Amino acid sequence: MSKPMQEQKFYLSQKEIPRQWYNIQADMPNPLKPPLNPKTGKPISPDDLAPVFPMNLIEQEASTERWIDIPEEVLEKLLLWRPTPLQRAYALEKFLNTPAKIYFKDEGTSPAGSHKPNTAVAQAYYNREFGIKRLTTETGAGQWGSALSLGCSLFGLECKVYMVRVSFQQKPYRKMLMRLWGANCIPSPSEETNFGKKVLQEDPDCPGSLGMAISEAIEDAVTSENTRYSLGSVLNHVMLHQTIIGLEAEKQFKALGDYPDVVIGCVGGGSNFAGIAFPFVKEKIAGKEVQVIGAEPSACPTLTRAPFGYDFGDTAQSTPLLPMYSLGHSFMPPGIHAGGLRYHGAAPLVSQLAEDKLIEARNYDQLQTYQAGVTWARVQGSVVAPETTHALAAVFEEAKKAKEEGKEKTILFNLSGHGLMDLTGYEAYLDGKLSDVSLPEEEIEKSKQLISKYPKP
Ligand SMILES: Cc1ncc(COP(=O)(O)O)c(C=O)c1O
């Protein structure tokens, strides 16, 4: 008799797509500390943010409503690729010889190839509703820039993307995608902003950083007509828009009659992690046992080694002071290939939950993460983004633990993006040209000193 077929993909019909986002601010045991005006040290007012963001998103940023309706027009765009299936990685389980059940949500199936369009379409919609005609943004790996280019194209807005120079050089096809979706993408630091000019005067070969590109994009937004700035991670409303991932997964697990013991995501600014994890953290706050793990690079170990304090979100100090784990706004992360994880801070919501021990964080070396990515490709077939390989490293670790403990754990992770445009990194790894870069303790000391200048959360 033949073996019964093991289904690997678990679908939600389009009619079952969640209609509301989940706002964790309604349930946190310790509410988020407010962003501060760096000049006065007092909480900022919505008007302080008005030159940078549209008021409808500023209101969403501060909202403590538990459930927020997804506008019909946003749903219509999300349905272009959502719901994404919940998938079970049987081949990997077999390869690792683990009793753990390994599930994942594949966000690489979106048009831009990652989770980022989930918030890009929402942000483009709210800006258009507010009468904005043009958005500016930064991008590291190019995923966010292409996602916002897509969002703007779907809602008829212009888009300007400042792309971190090293990535601009490493990833020609990402900028081509942005162009295809009608956006203008230039390398940062650039000659097009005062901040960029200043940096280039001091260092003409500056490779750029996310913090610098954010500064340029904000300067452009506040000095141009009908223009606002859009951020692909870190802010509360971005975490909110991403919760559709975890909410879908919850429904899919319910239909399967299973529930994760461990939820894993990689952390740059924190948005794909928040997206998959927050609906499960909600249950954890309510008493359910579930372990939630954020995986970051040891080259940029924000949640695992940096201090928790107030710091600027960008290098030029143009943002309010945000309560977060931070390596310091002037920190220049080493040029590792997971460009989307090279951010000095972490979302205030993710940071507060880490402070409150509702989530935990681990860091992994570059070679270990690429090893996990290569194993995944050879066993499961797909090529994941270098950022996602950090989540994989944590999955491998947990699967091994389950084997040692002889426990049939259910692991869920977020496959935050595909890596088909990130092959340079894989090539460097396979050619033996990559090395591990971990941060010396002096760097961490420097960030502690910098953060100690600002108010304590
Ligand atoms: C595929 C992918 N995963 C993860 C990240 C990290 O960002 P976040 O922590 O906001 O999810 C990025 C950022 O560019 C990305 O492109």
The ligand as an ORCA input file, in Angstrom:
! r2SCAN-3c Opt
* xyz 0 1
  C      14.070     39.884      3.252
  C      14.243     40.773      4.435
  N      14.119     40.247      5.676
  C      14.286     40.998      6.765
  C      14.610     42.341      6.682
  C      14.822     43.111      7.933
  O      13.881     44.099      8.155
  P      12.802     43.977      9.299
  O      13.553     43.673     10.570
  O      12.128     45.290      9.344
  O      11.896     42.876      8.929
  C      14.752     42.944      5.424
  C      15.073     44.365      5.299
  O      15.357     44.897      4.279
  C      14.555     42.129      4.277
  O      14.688     42.647      3.047
*
